[in-house]
Amino acid sequence: MKQVDVIIIGAGAAGLMCAIEAGKRGRKVVILDHANKPGKKILMSGGGRCNFTNYTVEADNYISSNPHFCKSALSRYTQWDFIELVEQHGIAYHQRDHGQLFCDNSSKDILSMLLAEVQKYPISIQLNHTIKQISKKTKEPYTVESQMGQYQCDSLVIASGGLSIPKMGASPFGYKIAEQFNLKIIPTSAALVPFTFQHTDKQRFETLSGIAINSIVSCRNKQFKENTLFTHRGLSGPAILQISSYWQPGDHIEINLLPDISVTEHLLCSMNAHPQQILKTALNQQLPKRLVTVFFDNRFLETKLHSLTNQQIDFISKQLHHWKIKPNGTEGYRTAEVTRGGVDCNEISSKTMQANKYPGLYFIGEVLDVTGWLGGYNFQWAWSSGWCAGQYV
């Protein structure tokens, strides 16, 4: 039986940050992880460049059944705090659209930074550990049993992540531990994930695979203006991934395929300038040719502009500005970037990340019911929640 102050289950972003902060306080920390390497999701994130935070981080960038829960952690360890750490380690980074920050070189820079910080303190990372059992008797420490032996600790931190990308080792472990201690779970679903088409829509739109178009995508009173990407199986791209976190099965989504111009005005101007021009030519000036031929009948596309009625122009405008489609579903956890839902935040202290009913039991990162937008927000939640728990474990 090995005695330590803190056991953290999960060597990902939140777990490593928590360990560093606990280590700074002189706490003896062991991180247990079933993987053969720490920080695997960090390495694969952002196309290998790690979108590690965002210049603008607000509570509105997160989805939770308790929308106020994330405010405390995000205000006490901000994006600026993490950026300062990145700069201390001399990591080159750059800004992309919407304030997203990426490494210039590689995600490895962020993981190497965290591991370098870990090495400064009494922290041990134990890999290839399968947790068999966690137990707690009244007035006794938490006991964690793995195939490698038993550990005891006063503070147990669950940083095991969600269900997204199972090939990276994602599992429901954290939810099972929460249930073992009678903590409520908000139902989980794949988030930041592509949509799949209904069968008839797939037959119609699969020829558009590879086309990306600037758009506004709306659902449930939320909208995002970014690219929509047509795939063989459905719709992807940043705007789609963002709206997927709000979409529920059975919902339609609405897509404005030309958010920066008025189709009606474009056609009327074209009609005045080139009355003999055909509709297809006018639309091809604004949209990919393949898309135009899929959205409108060929015979209709041969109509000369001067022959178009107001009713026909309204129809074209509605098709392009208010295209409604009902996804069949999503690609699921296989390709989802994060998990929506998780351990109910009403069960957890927003100040310490400790379970209200069980002193010494903490939950941080993606395992909680806090889901960030695409753009570095989920990493910032990992850093912030991990930092907060690290001040108290």
C-alpha positions in Angstrom: 0.0 0.0 0.0 1.5 3.3 -1.2 0.6 6.4 0.8 0.4 9.7 -1.0 -1.3 13.1 -0.5 -3.1 13.2 -3.8 -4.0 10.7 -6.5 -5.1 12.1 -9.9 -6.7 9.7 -12.3 -5.9 10.9 -15.8 -2.7 12.3 -17.3 -4.4 14.7 -19.7 -4.6 18.5 -19.7 -6.6 19.0 -16.5 -4.8 16.2 -14.6 -1.4 17.5 -15.3 -2.3 21.1 -14.4 -3.9 20.0 -11.1 -0.7 17.9 -10.3 1.6 20.9 -11.0 -0.4 23.2 -8.7 -0.7 20.6 -5.9 3.0 19.9 -6.3 3.8 23.6 -5.8 2.1 23.4 -2.4 4.4 20.5 -1.5 1.8 17.8 -1.8 3.0 14.4 -2.8 1.1 13.5 -6.0 0.7 10.4 -8.1 -1.0 10.5 -11.5 -2.4 7.2 -12.7 -3.3 6.7 -16.3 -4.2 3.6 -18.4 -2.5 4.9 -21.5 1.2 4.3 -22.4 1.9 8.0 -22.7 0.7 11.1 -21.0 -1.3 13.8 -22.8 -2.3 11.9 -25.9 -5.2 14.2 -26.7 -3.0 17.2 -26.3 -0.7 15.8 -29.0 -3.4 15.2 -31.5 -5.3 18.4 -30.9 -5.5 21.3 -33.3 -4.2 19.2 -36.2 -1.0 18.6 -34.2 -0.6 22.3 -33.4 -2.8 22.4 -30.2 -5.4 25.2 -30.0 -4.4 25.7 -26.4 -6.7 28.7 -25.5 -8.5 31.7 -26.9 -7.9 35.5 -26.5 -11.6 35.8 -25.6 -13.0 33.5 -22.9 -16.4 34.0 -21.4 -18.9 31.8 -19.6 -21.1 32.2 -22.7 -18.6 30.1 -24.6 -19.6 27.1 -22.5 -22.7 24.8 -22.3 -23.8 23.4 -18.9 -27.0 22.6 -17.0 -25.5 25.1 -14.5 -24.3 27.9 -16.7 -22.8 29.9 -13.8 -20.6 27.1 -12.6 -17.6 27.7 -14.8 -17.4 31.5 -14.0 -15.4 31.1 -10.8 -12.6 28.9 -12.3 -12.3 30.9 -15.5 -12.0 34.1 -13.6 -9.3 32.8 -11.2 -7.1 31.1 -13.8 -7.6 33.0 -17.1 -6.3 32.6 -20.6 -3.8 35.3 -19.8 -2.3 33.1 -17.0 -1.8 30.2 -19.4 -0.4 32.4 -22.1 2.1 33.7 -19.6 3.2 30.1 -18.8 3.5 29.4 -22.5 5.7 32.5 -23.0 7.8 31.6 -20.0 8.7 28.4 -21.7 9.6 30.3 -25.0 6.9 28.5 -27.0 6.1 30.3 -30.3 2.4 30.6 -31.0 0.1 32.5 -33.4 -3.5 33.7 -33.6 -6.1 32.4 -36.1 -9.7 33.4 -36.6 -11.9 34.2 -33.6 -8.9 34.6 -31.2 -7.8 31.0 -31.4 -4.2 30.4 -30.3 -2.1 27.6 -31.8 1.6 26.5 -31.4 3.8 27.6 -34.3 5.5 24.3 -34.3 3.8 21.3 -32.6 1.4 20.3 -29.8 4.5 18.5 -28.3 5.6 22.0 -27.1 2.6 22.3 -24.8 2.9 18.7 -23.5 6.7 19.2 -23.0 6.0 22.4 -21.1 3.6 20.6 -18.7 5.9 17.7 -18.1 8.8 20.1 -17.4 6.7 21.7 -14.8 5.7 18.3 -13.3 9.4 17.4 -12.9 9.9 20.4 -10.6 7.7 18.9 -7.9 7.1 15.6 -6.0 4.9 14.2 -8.7 5.0 10.7 -10.1 3.3 9.7 -13.4 2.4 6.0 -13.5 1.2 4.8 -16.9 -0.4 1.5 -18.0 -2.5 1.5 -14.9 -6.0 -0.1 -15.1 -8.0 1.0 -12.1 -9.8 -2.0 -10.6 -11.5 -0.4 -7.7 -11.9 2.8 -5.7 -13.2 2.6 -2.1 -13.7 4.9 0.8 -14.6 4.0 4.4 -15.8 6.6 6.9 -12.9 8.6 8.4 -10.4 6.7 6.3 -8.4 7.7 3.2 -9.5 6.9 -0.4 -8.1 3.6 -1.6 -7.3 3.1 -5.3 -6.5 -0.4 -6.5 -4.9 -1.1 -9.9 -3.2 -4.1 -11.4 0.1 -2.6 -10.2 -0.9 -2.4 -6.5 -2.8 -0.3 -4.0 -2.6 3.4 -3.2 -4.1 5.5 -0.4 -4.7 9.3 -0.5 -6.5 12.1 1.3 -7.5 13.8 -2.0 -8.7 11.8 -5.1 -9.0 13.8 -8.3 -11.0 12.3 -11.3 -9.5 13.9 -14.5 -10.4 11.0 -16.8 -12.1 12.9 -19.5 -15.2 12.1 -21.5 -16.3 9.6 -24.1 -14.9 11.4 -27.2 -12.4 9.6 -29.5 -12.5 6.1 -27.9 -9.5 5.0 -30.0 -7.5 7.4 -27.8 -8.6 5.5 -24.7 -11.8 7.5 -23.8 -14.1 5.6 -21.5 -17.0 6.2 -19.1 -14.7 5.6 -16.1 -15.2 9.0 -14.5 -19.0 8.8 -14.7 -18.9 5.3 -13.1 -16.9 6.7 -10.2 -19.4 9.6 -9.8 -22.3 7.1 -9.8 -20.5 5.0 -7.2 -20.5 8.0 -4.9 -24.2 8.8 -5.8 -23.4 11.9 -7.8 -25.9 12.8 -10.5 -24.8 12.5 -14.2 -26.3 14.9 -16.8 -26.9 12.6 -19.9 -24.0 12.6 -22.3 -23.8 13.0 -26.0 -21.2 13.7 -28.7 -20.4 17.4 -29.2 -18.3 19.4 -31.7 -19.1 16.6 -34.1 -20.1 16.3 -37.8 -23.6 15.5 -38.9 -24.7 12.6 -41.1 -27.3 13.0 -43.8 -30.7 11.2 -44.1 -30.6 8.6 -46.8 -32.3 10.7 -49.4 -30.2 13.8 -48.6 -27.1 11.7 -48.8 -28.0 10.6 -52.4 -28.6 14.2 -53.3 -25.7 16.0 -51.7 -22.8 13.4 -51.6 -21.5 14.7 -54.9 -20.7 18.0 -53.1 -18.1 16.3 -50.9 -15.1 18.5 -50.4 -16.9 21.8 -51.0 -16.4 24.3 -48.1 -18.5 27.5 -48.0 -18.7 30.4 -45.6 -22.1 30.2 -44.0 -24.3 31.0 -41.0 -25.6 27.9 -39.3 -28.5 28.2 -36.9 -30.4 25.9 -34.4 -32.2 26.4 -31.1 -31.7 30.2 -31.2 -27.9 29.8 -31.6 -25.9 30.7 -34.7 -22.3 30.5 -35.9 -20.7 32.1 -38.9 -17.9 30.0 -40.2 -17.2 27.4 -42.9 -19.6 24.5 -43.6 -17.9 21.5 -45.3 -19.8 19.0 -47.3 -18.6 15.4 -46.8 -19.6 12.0 -48.4 -21.7 11.2 -45.3 -23.0 14.6 -44.2 -21.9 18.1 -43.0 -18.8 19.1 -41.1 -16.6 22.2 -40.8 -16.3 24.7 -37.9 -19.9 26.1 -38.2 -21.4 22.6 -38.1 -19.2 21.4 -35.2 -20.2 24.5 -33.2 -23.9 24.1 -33.7 -23.7 20.3 -33.1 -23.3 21.0 -29.4 -26.7 22.6 -29.3 -28.5 20.3 -31.7 -30.8 17.6 -30.4 -32.0 14.5 -32.4 -35.0 15.5 -34.5 -34.0 19.1 -34.9 -33.6 20.9 -38.2 -30.7 23.1 -38.8 -30.9 26.2 -41.0 -28.0 27.3 -43.2 -27.4 30.6 -44.9 -25.1 29.7 -47.8 -24.6 33.4 -48.8 -24.4 35.3 -45.5 -22.6 38.4 -46.9 -24.8 39.3 -49.8 -28.5 39.4 -50.7 -29.4 36.9 -53.4 -32.4 39.0 -54.4 -30.2 42.1 -54.8 -27.6 40.2 -56.7 -30.1 38.8 -59.2 -31.8 42.1 -59.7 -28.5 43.9 -60.3 -27.5 41.1 -62.7 -30.8 41.3 -64.4 -30.4 45.0 -65.0 -26.9 44.7 -66.3 -27.2 41.5 -68.3 -30.9 40.6 -68.9 -30.0 37.9 -71.4 -27.7 36.1 -68.9 -29.0 32.8 -67.7 -29.6 32.1 -64.0 -26.8 29.5 -63.7 -24.2 32.1 -64.7 -25.4 34.6 -62.2 -25.4 32.1 -59.3 -22.1 30.6 -60.3 -20.5 34.1 -59.7 -21.3 33.6 -56.0 -21.4 29.8 -55.4 -19.5 26.7 -56.5 -20.9 25.4 -59.7 -21.4 21.9 -58.3 -23.5 23.3 -55.5 -25.7 25.4 -57.8 -26.6 22.4 -60.0 -27.5 20.2 -57.0 -29.7 22.9 -55.4 -31.6 23.8 -58.6 -33.1 22.0 -61.5 -31.1 22.2 -64.7 -33.9 23.5 -66.8 -34.6 26.2 -64.3 -30.9 27.2 -64.3 -31.2 27.9 -68.0 -33.8 30.6 -67.4 -32.8 34.0 -68.7 -32.7 36.6 -65.9 -35.2 38.9 -67.5 -37.7 36.0 -67.5 -37.5 35.4 -63.7 -40.7 36.2 -61.7 -40.6 37.8 -58.2 -41.9 34.5 -56.9 -39.0 32.6 -58.5 -36.5 35.1 -57.1 -38.0 34.6 -53.6 -37.7 30.9 -54.0 -34.0 31.1 -55.0 -33.4 33.4 -52.0 -35.1 31.1 -49.6 -33.2 28.1 -50.8 -29.8 29.8 -50.4 -30.4 32.0 -47.3 -32.7 29.6 -45.4 -31.7 26.1 -46.4 -33.3 23.8 -43.8 -32.0 20.3 -43.4 -32.8 17.6 -40.8 -29.6 15.6 -40.0 -30.0 11.9 -39.5 -27.6 12.1 -36.5 -24.0 12.7 -35.8 -20.8 10.8 -36.4 -20.8 10.0 -32.7 -18.0 9.8 -30.2 -15.7 8.3 -32.8 -15.0 11.8 -34.3 -16.4 14.1 -31.6 -13.9 16.5 -30.1 -15.6 16.6 -26.7 -18.5 15.1 -24.7 -21.6 17.2 -23.8 -23.0 16.4 -20.3 -21.2 14.7 -17.5 -21.0 15.0 -13.7 -23.7 17.4 -12.6 -22.0 20.7 -11.6 -24.6 21.2 -8.9 -22.9 18.3 -7.1 -19.5 20.1 -7.1 -18.0 23.2 -5.5 -17.3 25.8 -8.2 -14.5 27.2 -6.0 -12.6 23.9 -5.2 -14.0 21.3 -7.7 -14.7 19.1 -4.7 -17.8 17.0 -4.5 -20.2 18.6 -2.0 -21.1 15.2 -0.3 -17.6 13.7 -0.3 -14.7 15.7 1.1 -11.5 14.9 -0.7 -13.2 13.8 -4.0 -12.6 16.1 -6.9 -13.7 16.2 -10.5 -12.0 18.4 -13.2 -12.0 18.9 -16.9 -14.2 17.2 -19.5 -15.7 14.7 -17.1 -17.8 17.6 -15.7 -20.9 18.9 -17.4 -19.0 21.8 -18.9 -18.7 21.8 -22.7 -16.7 24.6 -24.5 -17.1 25.9 -28.0 -14.6 25.0 -30.7 -11.6 27.3 -30.5 -9.5 26.5 -27.4 -12.2 26.8 -24.9 -12.2 23.2 -23.7 -8.4 23.4 -23.1 -8.9 26.6 -21.1 -11.6 24.8 -19.0 -9.0 22.0 -18.4 -6.4 24.5 -17.3 -8.8 26.5 -15.1 -10.5 23.7 -13.4 -7.3 21.8 -12.9 -5.6 24.9 -11.4 -8.5 25.5 -9.0 -8.5 21.9 -7.7 -4.8 22.1 -7.3 -5.1 24.9 -4.8 -7.1 22.7 -2.4 -6.3 19.0 -2.9 
